Amino acid sequence: MELYLNTYGTYLHKSGSMFEVKIGDEKKCISAQRVSSIVISNAAQITTDAIQLALEYNIDIIFLDQFGDPYGRIWFPKLGSTTFIRRRLLEIYEHDEGLEYVKNWVAQKIINQQEFLNELISKRENVSDELKTEVTRMGGFHAQLENISGSLSENMGRIMGLEGNCARIYFNIISLLLPDKYRFKGRSSRPAKDAFNACLNYGYGILYGKTERAIIIAGLDPYIGLLHTDNYNKKSLVFDFIEPYRILIEKPVFYLFSRRKVNSEHFDEIKGGVTLNDEGKKILVPQILEYFDKVERYGRKNMKMIARIQADAHKFANNLIGK
């Protein structure tokens, strides 16, 4: 289980081999064996003995800012990238192999978007032909992506352009399928311009932490990316690898709004936009975690949605070194 500490005044410390969570006068003890990660936001506190217990049980601790973006983490030091895998990541950037990996990640993202839109449209009456045509256009961009050849460096702009075109269509239709009061104009972040994007941003922050953890456990270097630029201190591979899994946030967030489980009291106005407040996080986080734990067939196995990231990270790492 993931342990989320996102309420002001929350206090986490060690009690034997248990974590004790205290919120005001309420106390709850949780076995360290049941916890896979600890996520901390707002003014929650954690003691050094709780940190030590987490490290003993290979539990990583992630810190999120008010927008849900990870700004720091503490994790077990024994796992890390092997030199061979790092070298292979650098090598494939200049070869067809690197281009194919990137195309597959972006293509899967587009497929996920199309499938979700078709699922939503099929459940609604009086959907305009124009919307259906827009979803079909996404298929055209997907086909263009599949036909790209050459080096990754010379095609980066084209790939990101096709991905961007699909994203604009996708979020425009998502907006139109929401209740009128929650419709929005495109993606926005830091800060979000609307409630829907505020939830997406916070959810993506949780997903970034999960993706980075999966990459490191698989022995990959999160800083050596393929599509995204290798700027100083930027976890480029996390931004690359996360693309097919963004749907794990987009679906539960959409249903949260379409089923009217959120309201204006869950958001605060800030300079330039809105942010999810504590009450909103109490609604959003359980919805996301419930979806993460949903079990479906993936490849030849039944597995939780969130487990796909780790499985694919191991597969990617093994392919790099020829296993």
Sequence and secondary structure as in RCSB ss.txt:
>XXXX:A:sequence
MELYLNTYGTYLHKSGSMFEVKIGDEKKCISAQRVSSIVISNAAQITTDAIQLALEYNIDIIFLDQFGDPYGRIW
FPKLGSTTFIRRRLLEIYEHDEGLEYVKNWVAQKIINQQEFLNELISKRENVSDELKTEVTRMGGFHAQLENISG
SLSENMGRIMGLEGNCARIYFNIISLLLPDKYRFKGRSSRPAKDAFNACLNYGYGILYGKTERAIIIAGLDPYIG
LLHTDNYNKKSLVFDFIEPYRILIEKPVFYLFSRRKVNSEHFDEIKGGVTLNDEGKKILVPQILEYFDKVERYGR
KNMKMIARIQADAHKFANNLIGK
>XXXX:A:secstr
 EEEE STTEEEEEETTEEEEEETTEEEEEEGGG SEEEE TT EE HHHHHHHHHTT EEEEE TTS EEEEE 
 TT    HHHHHHHHHHTTSHHHHHHHHHHHHHHHHHHHHHHHHHHHT SS  HHHHHHHHHHHHHHHHHHT  S
 HHHHHHHHHHHHHHHHHHHHHHHHHTS GGG  SS   SSBSSHHHHHHHHHHHHHHHHHHHHHHHTT  TT  
SSS   TT  HHHHHHTGGGTHHHHHHHHHHHHTT   GGGEEEETTEEEE HHHHHHHHHHHHHHHT EEEETT
EEEETTHHHHHHHHHHHHHHTT 
